[in-house]
Amino acid sequence: MSKPNQQYIIGAILVLLGSICFSAKAVMVKLAYRYEIDSVSLMALRMIFSLPFFILVAYISNKKSTQKIQLKNVIGG
Protein backbone atom coordinates (compact mmCIF):
# COMPACT_ATOMS: atom_id res chain seq x y z
CA MET A 1 0.00 0.00 0.00
CA SER A 2 1.38 3.40 -0.92
CA LYS A 3 2.03 5.98 1.78
CA PRO A 4 -0.63 8.55 0.64
CA ASN A 5 -3.23 5.80 0.41
CA GLN A 6 -2.29 4.52 3.88
CA GLN A 7 -2.52 8.03 5.33
CA TYR A 8 -5.96 8.44 3.74
CA ILE A 9 -7.20 5.25 5.39
CA ILE A 10 -5.75 6.23 8.78
CA GLY A 11 -7.38 9.66 8.46
CA ALA A 12 -10.75 8.13 7.62
CA ILE A 13 -10.53 5.78 10.60
CA LEU A 14 -9.65 8.67 12.92
CA VAL A 15 -12.60 10.72 11.63
CA LEU A 16 -14.94 7.80 12.20
CA LEU A 17 -13.56 7.14 15.68
CA GLY A 18 -13.79 10.85 16.58
CA SER A 19 -17.42 11.09 15.50
CA ILE A 20 -18.34 7.98 17.49
CA CYS A 21 -16.62 9.32 20.62
CA PHE A 22 -18.20 12.76 20.18
CA SER A 23 -21.66 11.19 19.93
CA ALA A 24 -21.02 8.91 22.90
CA LYS A 25 -20.18 11.92 25.06
CA ALA A 26 -23.80 13.09 25.10
CA VAL A 27 -25.02 9.64 26.06
CA MET A 28 -22.50 9.43 28.90
CA VAL A 29 -23.53 12.84 30.23
CA LYS A 30 -27.20 11.85 30.24
CA LEU A 31 -26.35 8.66 32.11
CA ALA A 32 -24.28 10.57 34.64
CA TYR A 33 -27.07 13.06 35.38
CA ARG A 34 -29.29 10.10 36.09
CA TYR A 35 -27.24 9.50 39.24
CA GLU A 36 -27.73 13.11 40.40
CA ILE A 37 -24.12 14.18 39.98
CA ASP A 38 -23.50 17.93 40.06
CA SER A 39 -22.16 19.64 36.97
CA VAL A 40 -18.80 20.62 38.52
CA SER A 41 -17.99 17.04 39.49
CA LEU A 42 -19.06 15.82 36.07
CA MET A 43 -16.84 18.39 34.36
CA ALA A 44 -13.91 17.37 36.57
CA LEU A 45 -14.41 13.72 35.63
CA ARG A 46 -14.54 14.62 31.93
CA MET A 47 -11.30 16.57 32.22
CA ILE A 48 -9.58 13.77 34.14
CA PHE A 49 -10.59 11.20 31.52
CA SER A 50 -9.41 13.42 28.65
CA LEU A 51 -6.04 14.26 30.23
CA PRO A 52 -4.23 11.11 28.97
CA PHE A 53 -5.26 11.92 25.39
CA PHE A 54 -3.96 15.49 25.67
CA ILE A 55 -0.68 14.20 27.11
CA LEU A 56 -0.36 11.71 24.26
CA VAL A 57 -1.01 14.37 21.61
CA ALA A 58 1.50 16.72 23.25
CA TYR A 59 4.11 13.95 23.35
CA ILE A 60 3.62 13.00 19.70
CA SER A 61 3.63 16.60 18.48
CA ASN A 62 6.68 17.41 20.63
CA LYS A 63 8.55 14.45 19.16
CA LYS A 64 7.96 15.70 15.60
CA SER A 65 8.46 19.42 16.29
CA THR A 66 11.69 21.37 15.98
CA GLN A 67 10.70 23.54 18.95
CA LYS A 68 10.53 21.30 21.98
CA ILE A 69 8.06 21.82 24.84
CA GLN A 70 9.95 22.68 28.01
CA LEU A 71 8.75 21.48 31.42
CA LYS A 72 8.71 25.05 32.73
CA ASN A 73 6.23 25.96 29.95
CA VAL A 74 3.94 23.10 30.93
CA ILE A 75 3.99 23.99 34.63
CA GLY A 76 3.58 27.68 33.92
CA GLY A 77 6.83 28.89 35.47
N, C-alpha and C positions, 0 to 999 in steps of 0.2 A: 504494500500500500504506500502510495506517495505521501510525502510529508504534508502538503496542503490538504489532501483528502483526509488524512488522519486528523489534522487540526479541525477540519470542518465537522467531523464526526464527534470529536471531543467537545467542541463548542455546542453542538446540538444536544448532546447528553447533558451538559451543564445547564443549558437553558431549560430543558425539561425537568431536571432535578430542582432547579431554582423555583420554577412555577409550582411544582408539587409542594415544596416546603413553604412557599408563600401562602398557598391555599390552606395548608394544614395549620398554619399559625392561627387563623380565625377559629378553626374548630377547637384547637387547644385552649384558646382564651375562653370560649363559651363553656368548655368543660370545667375550667378552673373557677369561673364565676359561680358555677353550680355548687361549689363547696364553700361559698361565701368568703372568698379570699379578698382582701382589700387591694385596691389598684396599685398601691406603692409596693406591696410585697410581690404582686404579680409582675410588675415591671422589673423589680430586682431579680426575680427568678429568670426572666427573659434575658436580662443582661448577663447573668452568670452563665446561662447556657450558651449564649452567643460568643462569650469571651474566647473559648478555644479556637473558634473559626477566625476571629480577628487576629489572634496571635499567629495562627498558621499562615494567613494571608500576608501579614507583616514579615514573617520569616522568609517566605518565598519571594516576595518583592524585594526584600533587603539582599537576598542572595544574588539576585539578578541585577541589582542597581549598582551604579558606579559610586553614588553617594550613600554611604552606609548610615544606618540609624544608630545613633549613640545612646547608651543607657541613660545619660543625663537628660536627653531629649524625651525619652519615654517617661521618666519619673517627673519631669517638669522642673529640673534644677538648672 
